[in-house]
Amino acid sequence: MGCCCCFDFHSKKVSREPSSAVKKHCSQERLLGVSNPEVLNSSGKVEEGLKRSQLNHSLPSLERSGTNKWLGKHHLNRGLVKDSKETSGVAEPDKVNGGIKACSRVPVKQTYHEVRSEDVDGNKIINQYVRGCKLGMGSYGKVVLHRSISDHRLYALKIFHKSRLRKIRVAPTETALMDVQREVDIMKLLDHPNIVRLEELIDDPESDNFYMVLEYVEGRAMFEGCGPPGGIGESTSRRYFRGILAGLIYLHNHNIVHGDIKPENLLVTAEGQIKIGDFGRSRIFEDGNDMMRRSPGTPVFSAPECCLGAAYHGKAADIWALGVTLYCMLLGRYPFFGETLQKIYEKIVNEPLFLPEEMNKDLKLLLAGLLCKDTNQRLSLDAVALHPWVCKGYGPLEHKTAKSGQIIAKKYDIFNGQEHGLELSNLR
């Protein structure tokens, strides 16, 4: 029953009678519509090194999970919905949500009823979605592969129990329910080829279940199955990095801080395109005020200013995490790591950045700029998009910005390491 390859959607009849289980844990409440602008963050769990096995919490490929037989001739999740033509630019806003301009061109479908049933083989069905295999577990719920009876496409359903979310205390006055609601509010706004898309929300007030229907990324986790030991190679790293950078520029241009950029939250499609996922620690900010007070999602990706317990700028912290991610892609390890949370923070704040002597100068300057401990000297995303290492073989990363292109170019032209306090002789 749990093996996807045993399923056949072309010959089985489906029973659409509601299951009595729907009423078992009635919440009499909708999650949709609950609003909380505060950011909720990390559990503080210490990670014990960068292993590829740790990077498999994301949605797995169909080849690895053995779902091809289950999917039949419709196993390719492409071509049924028009792809976005956006690159790293900003979609025109078409609505306003809580004072924040939305950037999603197609509204997310919201469904307020849940019908649970089974087909003749016992495969569970939620509305039009037939259950496949389990893809992973998160902090608050699980992710399960489903196939839609209506369009035959694959979707990843994040499944939560509202009663459980209310019981999980993530801060003195906040629960996990608020955490999930913030993720929903943000993902409803987004439409970009480098960001996992939210397709539908299912929230029946008579049911304890809440579902986020996400596009299924038919590929792999970013570090899986490619590159030499200790990294994925400079060429692949550059290609992936440009995709992450494009998605992050889009988020920041729409006043959104991701809050947990790391390899585990980055997926690669079958075509090799990067998708940013997991917005559980993200936050929308207004009027250019991106100040945050909680630590980011994962300690080893935390910026120095986040380790001091004071307020910090969320966008600058995202840029630091982007630098740690690039460092991991290139070298296969974290730039700063310790056996305890305290040791990790001490190294992030005080230890100089190590870069191999054989690394080329452009790449050294890029990493030093991203991982600069002084937020005033840390590279901006606009400068990163014009960096020679990023542009090599591709050209500048095109994106829209509030600044003029001339200002961006001028800012990068004066960047020579010394201007930003990044002399290579100071790096060990």
TORMIMAR-831004 format. One line per field, with one value per residue (C-alpha): residue number from 0; x, y, z; residue in three letters. Coordinates in steps of 0.1 Angstrom, whole numbers. Example, Ala and Ser with C-alpha at 12.3 -4.5 7.8 and 13.67 -1.06 7.14 Angstrom:
2
num <- [0:1]
X <- [123:137]
Y <- [-45:-11]
Z <- [78:71]
residuo <- [ala:ser]
END
This chain:
428
num <- [0:1:2:3:4:5:6:7:8:9:10:11:12:13:14:15:16:17:18:19:20:21:22:23:24:25:26:27:28:29:30:31:32:33:34:35:36:37:38:39:40:41:42:43:44:45:46:47:48:49:50:51:52:53:54:55:56:57:58:59:60:61:62:63:64:65:66:67:68:69:70:71:72:73:74:75:76:77:78:79:80:81:82:83:84:85:86:87:88:89:90:91:92:93:94:95:96:97:98:99:100:101:102:103:104:105:106:107:108:109:110:111:112:113:114:115:116:117:118:119:120:121:122:123:124:125:126:127:128:129:130:131:132:133:134:135:136:137:138:139:140:141:142:143:144:145:146:147:148:149:150:151:152:153:154:155:156:157:158:159:160:161:162:163:164:165:166:167:168:169:170:171:172:173:174:175:176:177:178:179:180:181:182:183:184:185:186:187:188:189:190:191:192:193:194:195:196:197:198:199:200:201:202:203:204:205:206:207:208:209:210:211:212:213:214:215:216:217:218:219:220:221:222:223:224:225:226:227:228:229:230:231:232:233:234:235:236:237:238:239:240:241:242:243:244:245:246:247:248:249:250:251:252:253:254:255:256:257:258:259:260:261:262:263:264:265:266:267:268:269:270:271:272:273:274:275:276:277:278:279:280:281:282:283:284:285:286:287:288:289:290:291:292:293:294:295:296:297:298:299:300:301:302:303:304:305:306:307:308:309:310:311:312:313:314:315:316:317:318:319:320:321:322:323:324:325:326:327:328:329:330:331:332:333:334:335:336:337:338:339:340:341:342:343:344:345:346:347:348:349:350:351:352:353:354:355:356:357:358:359:360:361:362:363:364:365:366:367:368:369:370:371:372:373:374:375:376:377:378:379:380:381:382:383:384:385:386:387:388:389:390:391:392:393:394:395:396:397:398:399:400:401:402:403:404:405:406:407:408:409:410:411:412:413:414:415:416:417:418:419:420:421:422:423:424:425:426:427]
X <- [0:29:47:38:47:18:-8:-26:-48:-61:-82:-95:-128:-129:-152:-161:-180:-168:-150:-163:-127:-132:-154:-131:-111:-132:-115:-145:-119:-102:-65:-69:-76:-56:-29:4:31:58:86:91:125:149:147:184:193:230:239:269:286:277:267:248:225:214:203:177:148:136:113:130:132:107:135:148:113:102:71:73:51:26:25:23:25:16:47:62:49:53:35:0:3:19:53:62:82:98:135:147:125:95:60:36:15:-21:-35:-28:-27:-25:-8:18:16:12:35:16:0:-24:-43:-38:-69:-85:-108:-129:-141:-123:-136:-116:-122:-104:-103:-109:-72:-73:-54:-64:-79:-82:-107:-92:-57:-48:-21:13:44:57:83:95:88:90:89:51:38:46:50:33:33:-2:-16:-46:-74:-85:-53:-31:-3:19:17:35:10:22:-2:-7:-30:-43:-48:-12:0:-19:-1:34:48:76:77:60:31:33:24:33:-1:11:43:23:0:29:43:9:5:39:37:3:22:50:53:89:106:132:107:84:49:19:-10:-39:-49:-74:-88:-121:-134:-150:-117:-85:-64:-48:-32:-7:-7:27:41:61:98:106:143:166:181:208:238:226:244:267:301:334:337:337:317:298:323:328:308:277:280:279:248:229:241:227:193:193:205:177:150:165:166:129:120:139:124:90:100:103:131:135:152:165:185:205:211:183:157:170:156:168:143:148:159:185:167:170:138:138:114:103:91:83:108:102:88:72:85:72:86:122:123:137:147:143:149:148:177:175:165:198:227:256:240:234:252:274:249:223:244:246:209:202:180:195:186:169:181:218:213:199:230:253:233:237:275:275:255:280:309:292:287:323:341:316:317:306:328:323:313:316:303:279:256:278:310:293:283:317:334:309:315:353:370:385:372:393:397:421:452:445:410:410:409:375:359:378:366:330:330:348:322:292:307:319:312:306:271:280:308:289:281:246:226:229:267:267:246:274:303:328:326:288:288:314:300:265:268:252:222:193:169:147:156:146:181:193:217:243:243:247:276:293:291:306:334:348:347:383:385:402:373:351:378:383:420:429:460:436:420:436]
Y <- [0:23:16:40:16:-7:20:21:51:41:11:16:31:55:57:93:86:108:90:92:99:135:142:124:155:185:218:241:265:275:281:303:338:336:362:367:389:379:356:323:306:278:250:256:220:215:198:175:181:183:149:142:119:149:167:142:157:174:158:128:121:97:74:69:65:39:57:54:23:41:72:54:75:107:105:137:166:191:208:209:243:273:280:314:336:355:352:370:400:412:402:430:432:423:425:436:413:429:460:440:439:404:392:360:363:333:333:303:281:279:250:249:213:180:147:117:84:53:37:-1:-8:10:41:70:100:136:155:149:139:102:93:80:77:96:121:134:147:183:198:201:176:153:157:131:126:127:126:147:128:159:169:138:160:152:174:174:178:191:177:193:186:219:207:196:230:248:228:234:265:281:313:325:339:320:286:265:273:309:296:277:306:329:304:302:340:344:316:328:359:342:334:328:299:296:292:262:272:269:256:251:252:228:239:224:240:206:188:188:185:213:208:228:216:224:218:186:191:160:160:158:175:199:179:145:124:150:165:152:143:174:195:196:214:251:249:232:255:286:274:265:297:319:302:307:343:350:337:356:389:383:377:408:430:419:427:391:376:339:333:297:296:263:233:212:239:239:215:207:199:172:200:212:243:254:259:276:260:259:294:284:309:337:371:400:434:469:503:490:479:444:443:409:397:359:338:323:287:268:277:269:293:321:354:369:396:369:351:381:382:417:428:424:430:400:407:409:376:360:371:356:323:325:327:297:278:286:277:243:237:244:228:203:216:245:276:277:246:234:206:227:257:280:269:274:309:317:306:325:357:355:331:343:328:300:299:275:291:275:291:318:355:363:335:343:379:368:345:371:396:374:361:395:398:436:440:474:459:427:425:434:411:437:436:398:397:416:398:384:348:348:363:339:320:335:373:395:382:403:415:445:466:498:511:522:500:528:529:492:492:520:502:471:489:503:468:456:439:468:491:467:456:423:421:385:386:388:355:324]
Z <- [0:7:-26:-54:-81:-72:-82:-115:-123:-157:-148:-113:-103:-75:-46:-38:-6:23:50:85:96:85:115:140:151:141:146:139:126:94:93:63:74:106:104:123:109:134:124:141:139:146:171:176:167:160:127:128:94:58:46:14:33:54:22:13:33:1:-25:-41:-78:-93:-105:-69:-54:-80:-91:-129:-130:-108:-130:-163:-194:-175:-152:-167:-147:-175:-203:-187:-172:-189:-175:-161:-184:-155:-151:-120:-126:-107:-117:-119:-87:-92:-57:-22:8:42:28:9:-29:-42:-70:-80:-114:-109:-76:-54:-53:-18:-10:21:20:24:10:20:3:-12:-46:-50:-43:-10:-22:-1:-19:-7:-29:-64:-51:-50:-25:-37:-16:14:4:38:72:85:119:119:93:65:27:5:-33:-48:-83:-94:-110:-129:-146:-140:-127:-96:-65:-32:-3:30:55:90:120:133:168:169:155:183:210:197:214:194:214:247:228:195:183:152:138:133:118:91:85:78:53:36:35:18:-7:-19:-31:-51:-88:-100:-119:-91:-63:-55:-63:-40:-61:-37:0:15:48:59:92:100:97:118:86:66:33:12:-24:-39:-73:-74:-83:-103:-96:-66:-36:-47:-36:-46:-72:-87:-82:-67:-30:-9:-34:-66:-87:-97:-130:-114:-83:-106:-124:-92:-75:-103:-98:-61:-65:-90:-66:-36:-56:-65:-28:-15:-43:-29:7:17:38:34:67:60:28:28:5:22:11:-25:-51:-86:-113:-139:-163:-138:-126:-90:-69:-35:-10:27:37:73:87:62:69:50:59:51:43:39:75:75:111:128:163:162:151:116:108:110:133:109:83:108:102:129:138:144:170:193:205:191:162:128:91:76:40:51:70:38:19:45:42:5:10:33:7:-20:3:9:-28:-36:-7:7:43:64:68:105:126:162:183:203:194:215:197:163:172:187:154:132:152:158:135:102:70:55:17:-1:-16:-49:-52:-79:-68:-82:-63:-32:-33:-39:-9:12:2:10:42:55:92:89:75:61:40:30:-7:-19:-42:-69:-67:-66:-98:-116:-101:-126:-112:-114:-149:-163:-192:-188:-185:-159:-141:-154:-128:-120:-90:-73:-81:-115:-134:-134:-96:-94:-119:-101:-68:-83:-102:-69:-53:-52:-18:0:-5:15:39:22:16:7:29:59:50:63]
residuo <- [met:gly:cys:cys:cys:cys:phe:asp:phe:his:ser:lys:lys:val:ser:arg:glu:pro:ser:ser:ala:val:lys:lys:his:cys:ser:gln:glu:arg:leu:leu:gly:val:ser:asn:pro:glu:val:leu:asn:ser:ser:gly:lys:val:glu:glu:gly:leu:lys:arg:ser:gln:leu:asn:his:ser:leu:pro:ser:leu:glu:arg:ser:gly:thr:asn:lys:trp:leu:gly:lys:his:his:leu:asn:arg:gly:leu:val:lys:asp:ser:lys:glu:thr:ser:gly:val:ala:glu:pro:asp:lys:val:asn:gly:gly:ile:lys:ala:cys:ser:arg:val:pro:val:lys:gln:thr:tyr:his:glu:val:arg:ser:glu:asp:val:asp:gly:asn:lys:ile:ile:asn:gln:tyr:val:arg:gly:cys:lys:leu:gly:met:gly:ser:tyr:gly:lys:val:val:leu:his:arg:ser:ile:ser:asp:his:arg:leu:tyr:ala:leu:lys:ile:phe:his:lys:ser:arg:leu:arg:lys:ile:arg:val:ala:pro:thr:glu:thr:ala:leu:met:asp:val:gln:arg:glu:val:asp:ile:met:lys:leu:leu:asp:his:pro:asn:ile:val:arg:leu:glu:glu:leu:ile:asp:asp:pro:glu:ser:asp:asn:phe:tyr:met:val:leu:glu:tyr:val:glu:gly:arg:ala:met:phe:glu:gly:cys:gly:pro:pro:gly:gly:ile:gly:glu:ser:thr:ser:arg:arg:tyr:phe:arg:gly:ile:leu:ala:gly:leu:ile:tyr:leu:his:asn:his:asn:ile:val:his:gly:asp:ile:lys:pro:glu:asn:leu:leu:val:thr:ala:glu:gly:gln:ile:lys:ile:gly:asp:phe:gly:arg:ser:arg:ile:phe:glu:asp:gly:asn:asp:met:met:arg:arg:ser:pro:gly:thr:pro:val:phe:ser:ala:pro:glu:cys:cys:leu:gly:ala:ala:tyr:his:gly:lys:ala:ala:asp:ile:trp:ala:leu:gly:val:thr:leu:tyr:cys:met:leu:leu:gly:arg:tyr:pro:phe:phe:gly:glu:thr:leu:gln:lys:ile:tyr:glu:lys:ile:val:asn:glu:pro:leu:phe:leu:pro:glu:glu:met:asn:lys:asp:leu:lys:leu:leu:leu:ala:gly:leu:leu:cys:lys:asp:thr:asn:gln:arg:leu:ser:leu:asp:ala:val:ala:leu:his:pro:trp:val:cys:lys:gly:tyr:gly:pro:leu:glu:his:lys:thr:ala:lys:ser:gly:gln:ile:ile:ala:lys:lys:tyr:asp:ile:phe:asn:gly:gln:glu:his:gly:leu:glu:leu:ser:asn:leu:arg]
END
